Amino acid sequence: MNNTFLENFYYEYDEEGRLANNRIGRVEYLTTRRYLDSLITKDSKIAEIGAGTGRYSVTLAKEGYDVTAVELVRHNLDILRSKLDGSENIKTYQGNALDLSMLADNTYDVTLLLGPMYHLYSDDEKIKALKEAVRITKTGGYILVAYCMNEATVIQYVFGCNKLKEVMDFNMLTDDWKCISEPKDLFEMVRTEDIERINAAVSAQREKLVAADGASRYIREYLEEMDDETFEKWLSYHFATCERQDLIGATNHALDILRKI
């Protein structure tokens, strides 16, 4: 994991607004909360690894949950901490998803790994991060892992943004249209078979694989123009179809819900 590229990116990027200020982000956030909320009780201990600016961690802490937030990027962590007034039951650390040695084994009812897999470029790193998340989770507890998906990137960025010549010139696609990334590219794309290969290396079993935003980004312009009633209908459609495995590969963000064995 190359910290310099991430520090530079998140210093400029509006991570704070991504999940709150547009409807695509709201779909992703509401979907993740829908599944998370079904797994937690008022006594749940929650860890978020790669907490960003705290869209989940701070909200959960202000709702009364016992939260631990770990974030790699100092700029993001400073924003997260600035939202706290001292009344929340939250611990915050600057740390790396690959080494959570500051957190004890078998501690959390739910562990969120909603960002780190975006920025890890080898199976070894992804497996290491997932093993750490599983380690700190109680037996029978849940690990929610987010991924950026390959096909949505090919369709929307390579073709939709007319970047085919550029990515071909830079050798960023395999012959079977798998995106090739390295740290300077910031994001790593996966397919469902890649997720399954990573999962096979840890002591956890899948409960659900969910399309966190589904087709929302494909219709982003229409989504922002919808009136509130139509947007609510879109959410209803999305929630009704987000577990459809024939559609998962085309989502921008997938949410893998695992249970520790």
C-alpha positions in Angstrom: 0.0 0.0 0.0 1.6 3.3 -1.1 0.7 5.9 1.4 2.0 8.9 -0.7 -0.5 8.4 -3.5 -3.4 8.0 -1.1 -2.4 11.0 1.0 -2.2 13.2 -2.1 -5.5 11.9 -3.5 -7.5 12.2 -0.3 -6.1 15.6 0.5 -7.8 16.9 -2.7 -10.8 14.6 -2.9 -14.1 15.4 -1.3 -14.5 12.0 0.5 -16.7 13.8 3.0 -19.3 14.6 0.4 -19.1 11.4 -1.7 -21.6 9.4 0.4 -23.8 12.4 1.4 -24.1 15.0 -1.3 -25.2 13.1 -4.3 -27.8 10.3 -4.8 -25.3 7.7 -6.0 -23.4 8.1 -2.7 -26.7 8.0 -0.8 -27.7 4.7 -2.5 -24.4 3.1 -1.5 -24.6 4.5 2.1 -28.2 3.5 2.6 -27.6 0.0 1.2 -24.6 -0.6 3.4 -26.6 0.7 6.5 -29.6 -1.4 5.6 -27.5 -4.6 5.8 -25.3 -3.4 8.7 -28.4 -2.4 10.8 -29.8 -5.9 10.4 -26.7 -7.3 12.0 -26.2 -5.1 15.1 -27.9 -4.5 18.4 -27.5 -1.6 20.8 -24.7 -3.5 22.6 -22.7 -4.3 19.5 -19.0 -3.3 19.3 -18.1 -2.1 15.8 -14.7 -1.5 14.2 -14.3 0.4 11.0 -11.0 -0.2 9.2 -10.3 2.5 6.7 -12.9 4.9 8.3 -12.2 7.8 5.9 -13.8 11.0 7.3 -16.2 9.0 9.5 -19.4 8.9 7.5 -20.1 5.5 9.1 -18.0 5.6 12.2 -19.0 9.0 13.5 -22.7 8.4 12.6 -22.7 5.1 14.4 -20.9 6.6 17.5 -23.5 9.4 17.7 -26.2 6.8 17.5 -24.8 5.3 20.7 -22.7 2.4 19.4 -19.3 1.5 20.8 -17.0 2.2 17.8 -13.4 1.9 17.0 -12.2 3.8 13.9 -8.8 3.2 12.1 -7.8 5.4 9.2 -4.5 5.5 7.3 -4.7 9.0 5.9 -4.1 11.8 8.4 -6.1 14.3 6.5 -9.2 12.1 6.7 -8.6 11.2 10.3 -8.4 14.9 11.2 -11.8 15.5 9.6 -13.3 12.5 11.4 -12.0 13.7 14.8 -13.3 17.2 14.1 -16.8 15.9 14.1 -16.6 14.6 17.6 -17.7 16.5 20.7 -16.4 14.1 23.3 -19.7 12.5 24.2 -19.3 9.6 21.7 -18.1 6.2 22.7 -15.4 6.0 20.0 -11.7 5.3 19.8 -9.7 6.6 16.8 -6.4 5.4 15.5 -4.1 6.3 12.6 -3.3 2.8 11.3 -2.9 0.5 8.3 -5.4 -2.3 7.4 -2.5 -4.6 7.0 -1.5 -4.3 10.6 -4.1 -3.9 13.3 -1.9 -5.0 16.1 -3.3 -2.2 18.3 -6.6 -4.1 18.3 -7.1 -7.4 20.2 -8.4 -10.7 18.8 -12.1 -11.6 19.0 -13.2 -8.1 20.1 -15.8 -6.8 17.7 -19.3 -8.0 16.8 -19.0 -6.3 13.4 -15.9 -5.2 11.5 -16.3 -2.8 8.5 -13.6 -3.0 5.8 -15.3 -0.5 3.4 -12.3 1.2 1.8 -9.0 -0.6 2.1 -9.6 -3.2 -0.6 -10.0 -0.4 -3.1 -6.3 0.4 -2.7 -4.6 -3.0 -2.3 -3.1 -4.4 -5.5 -2.1 -8.0 -4.7 -3.9 -11.0 -3.4 -1.4 -11.2 -0.6 -2.2 -7.7 0.6 -6.0 -8.2 0.3 -5.8 -11.5 2.1 -3.6 -10.0 4.9 -6.1 -7.1 5.4 -9.1 -9.5 5.4 -7.3 -11.9 7.9 -6.7 -8.9 10.2 -10.3 -7.9 10.0 -11.4 -11.5 10.7 -8.9 -11.8 13.6 -10.3 -8.8 15.5 -13.9 -10.0 15.0 -15.6 -12.3 17.5 -16.4 -15.8 16.4 -19.9 -15.7 14.8 -19.4 -12.0 14.2 -19.6 -10.3 10.8 -17.1 -8.7 8.4 -18.5 -6.3 5.8 -16.0 -5.8 2.9 -16.4 -3.4 0.0 -14.8 -3.8 -3.4 -14.7 -1.7 -6.7 -15.8 -3.9 -9.6 -14.1 -4.4 -12.9 -17.0 -4.4 -15.4 -18.5 -1.1 -14.3 -15.1 0.5 -14.8 -14.7 -0.9 -18.3 -18.2 0.1 -19.3 -18.3 3.6 -17.7 -14.7 4.7 -17.8 -13.0 2.9 -20.6 -15.8 3.2 -23.1 -18.2 5.7 -21.5 -15.4 8.3 -21.0 -13.7 7.5 -24.3 -10.5 6.3 -22.5 -9.9 3.1 -24.5 -6.8 4.3 -26.4 -5.3 5.7 -23.3 -5.7 2.6 -21.2 -4.6 0.4 -24.1 -1.5 2.6 -24.6 -0.6 2.2 -20.9 -1.3 -1.5 -20.9 -4.0 -1.2 -18.3 -6.3 -4.0 -19.7 -5.7 -7.7 -20.1 -6.9 -9.6 -23.2 -10.0 -10.6 -21.4 -10.8 -7.0 -20.3 -9.5 -7.2 -16.7 -8.3 -3.8 -15.4 -4.6 -3.7 -14.4 -3.9 -1.2 -11.6 -0.9 -0.1 -9.6 -0.6 2.3 -6.7 -0.4 5.5 -8.9 -3.8 4.5 -10.4 -5.2 4.6 -6.8 -8.0 2.0 -7.3 -8.0 -1.7 -7.8 -10.8 -3.4 -9.7 -12.0 -7.0 -9.1 -14.4 -9.5 -10.4 -16.6 -11.8 -8.3 -14.2 -14.7 -8.8 -11.4 -12.6 -7.4 -13.4 -12.0 -4.2 -14.1 -15.7 -3.9 -10.4 -16.5 -4.2 -9.6 -14.0 -1.4 -12.3 -15.3 0.8 -11.0 -18.9 0.5 -7.9 -17.9 2.4 -9.7 -16.9 5.6 -11.9 -18.5 8.3 -15.1 -16.9 7.3 -18.1 -17.8 5.2 -20.2 -15.6 3.0 -23.7 -14.7 4.1 -24.5 -12.3 1.2 -22.8 -10.6 -1.8 -24.7 -7.4 -2.5 -24.5 -4.7 -5.1 -24.0 -1.6 -3.0 -25.0 0.9 -5.7 -26.3 -1.4 -8.5 -27.1 0.4 -11.7 -27.2 3.8 -10.0 -24.1 5.2 -11.5 -25.2 4.1 -15.0 -28.1 6.5 -14.7 -26.4 9.1 -12.6 -27.7 12.1 -14.6 -31.3 10.9 -14.4 -30.9 9.9 -10.8 -30.0 13.5 -9.8 -32.9 14.9 -11.7 -35.6 12.6 -10.2 -38.1 14.1 -7.9 -38.1 12.7 -4.3 -41.0 10.3 -4.9 -39.3 8.8 -8.0 -36.0 8.5 -6.2 -37.7 6.5 -3.4 -39.1 4.2 -6.0 -35.6 3.8 -7.4 -34.4 2.8 -3.9 -37.2 0.3 -3.7 -36.2 -1.2 -7.0 -32.5 -1.2 -6.0 -33.2 -3.0 -2.7 -35.3 -5.5 -4.5 -32.6 -6.4 -6.9 -29.3 -5.7 -5.1 -28.8 -9.4 -4.1 -29.4 -10.6 -7.7 -26.2 -12.5 -8.4 -26.6 -12.2 -12.2 -26.2 -8.4 -11.7 -23.5 -8.2 -9.1 -20.6 -8.1 -11.5 -21.8 -4.9 -13.1 -22.2 -2.8 -10.0 -19.6 -0.2 -9.2 -19.3 -1.2 -5.5 -20.0 -4.7 -4.1 -20.5 -5.4 -0.4 -19.4 -8.8 0.7 -20.9 -9.9 4.0 -18.9 -12.6 5.8 -19.4 -14.4 9.1 -16.4 -15.6 11.1 -16.4 -19.3 11.6 
